Amino acid sequence: MASPPTGLAPRLALNPPGASRWQDLAAGLCVAGLLIPEAVAYAGLAHLPAVHALTAAMIGLALYAALGRSRFAIVAPTSSTAVLSAAAAMSIAAPGASADPAAYAGAFTALVLMAGVVLVLLAWARQGQLSAFVSRPVLRGFAFALAITIVIKQLPDAFGFELPQKAGADPFHALLFAVTHVREWHVPTVAVALLAGALIAGLKRWPRVPASMLVIALAIAAAYGLDLKALGVAEVGVIEAPAFHFDVPRLPWAEWVTAGELAVGLVVLIFAESWGSMRTMALAHGDTLDANRELMVLGACNIGAALFQGMPVGAGFSATSANAAAGASSRWAGVAALVAVGLAVAFALPAVHLLPRPVLAVAVISALWHALSARPLLTTWRMNRDRLLIVGAVAAVLFFGVLYGMLIAIALSLLAALRRFSQPVVHELGELGATRNFVALDGHSGAAAVPGLLVLRPEEPLFFACAERVVSTILHKLEGRDDLRVVVLSLEESSDLDSTAAECLLELNQHLRGSGRSLVLARVKEPVRDLLHFLDPDGLGRTDGMFWSVDDAVQAARAAQQPKGQA
């Protein structure tokens, strides 16, 4: 096999040239047709001019094509990051975006820049696994509630009515107003929205057809030919072309600190959402990705977007899955999307001001349709697992808003993990016949306890949150059982120990020795052996007191119990 050429091309050319190039081109056009209306809409969600979203989309596509590794990831503004960033930036700059647009834009850019820096620092520290600390049920619940919130916010544009300021405070009041004021709906606007929705739904049967782009083009032509504005159908208005002006926000130090604090939630959302999309596609197509590298690239994309006054970017599920469904085979599809967006910005942007707002609202709803499906939530619910996390994540967003909802969702994930680790299960093991295997007594009828020995296995790693409970559980199991002289503790779940867990083991050993019993450790990993030998070389850390298997530990304990001279 010939060695691959050097440079950018071999990283992009993950598949052989030929037909795949045409597939990438078609996929890129399809993705561009999705990104352009999304950019305009997501900028509205962020209370920013559309130029900020277009800038971010082009920078995200370019940097990820050059540095990323996923064949299918499309890095551009997403609905979730737009809404979360807007809520965070408002808390930095002013109660509302209209109070001081310049201050708001500066705070918004600072937030994106800090998020990018934090992403790079986490990648440098090789902390790509941190995305796993936000559980999938929490992410799904957050995405579901966020999609509901965003869709409700599109109703005034889709149905042509004005939403009073008080009614727009939360999605419940906004939906209630829309339902109870049907007479205020603008009939021509509703007709345009329904027609656009029907066309997009019909065209989606062919994934390789850029449905949103075609419908938007038809809507612009109809607005021009039929003069929809004269019928009262609102237009998007003039959209400024990206200037790619390099600048760093000039904020007081206190606001930078606040931006750094609020960037944590944005970082979690960017990487959890992006890594979920990337990993799903990688597993489906047999690819391998490095979480730390993708974390670094996402950080670079957000730093680049911020320095040119763009919005936060990530690999959203809608664009990434649309790219794969359209037949993409390499990152050249992202390059094709970049070129298509660039050409549209250069030549077609002046015509976009004719785009009817109800069509844009329908395009946003279409992009979020997958997130409105309750099927993933119901699947988890039927498992009878994590129900509180699902309900909590959904309720947090709907009742407390996007920013606090995200922070609450993160807290729920961490509390669930701490709760599980702080309430460990310690199984008593028994010998399974003559197999030398030791299994849980309460799960295997053929297993038998070893006379004189108590063989235990904690089902979670020992660390500060659970070590004391494990020791208490062991002592509780020894109560009233004077026949047990040796405790064999299997540490197979613990690859290492923190200081709290190590001290608890030493205290347990001392307590057992004081009552005439002994502690023997089994399945001890090298880091644990080294630590215990350092702390107590003549006691618990003796080399001959730690064993590689439970059976070896039991045999040694049996031999030690036998009177001298007996085999």
Secondary structure, 3 states (H helix, E strand, C coil): CCCCCCCHHHHHCCCCCCHHHHHHHHHHHHHHHHHHHHHHHHHHHCCCCHHHHHHHHHHHHHHHHHHCCCCCCCEECCHHHHHHHHHHHHHHHCCCCCCCHHHHHHHHHHHHHHHHHHHHHHHHCCCHHHHHHCCHHHHHHHHHHHHHHHHHHHHHHHHCCCCCCCHHHCHHHHHHHHHHCHHHCCHHHHHHHHHHHHHHHHHCCCCCCCHHHHHHHHHHHHHHHHCHHHHCCCECCCCCCCCCCCCCCCCCHHHHHHHHHHHHHHHHHHHHHHHHHHHHHHHHHCCCCCHHHHHHHHHHHHHHHHHCCCCCCEECHHHHHHHHHCCCCCCHHHHHHHHHHHHHHHHHHHHHCCCEHHHHHHHHHHHCHHHHCCHHHHHHHHCCCCHHHHHHHHHHHHHHHHHHHHHHHHHHHHHHHHHHHHCCCEEEEEEECCCCCEEECCCCCCEECCCCEEEEEECCCCCCCCHHHHHHHHHHHHCCCCCCCEEEEECCCCCCCCHHHHHHHHHHHHHHHHCCCEEEEECCCHHHHHHHHHHCCCCCCCHHHEECCHHHHHHHHHHHHCCCCCC
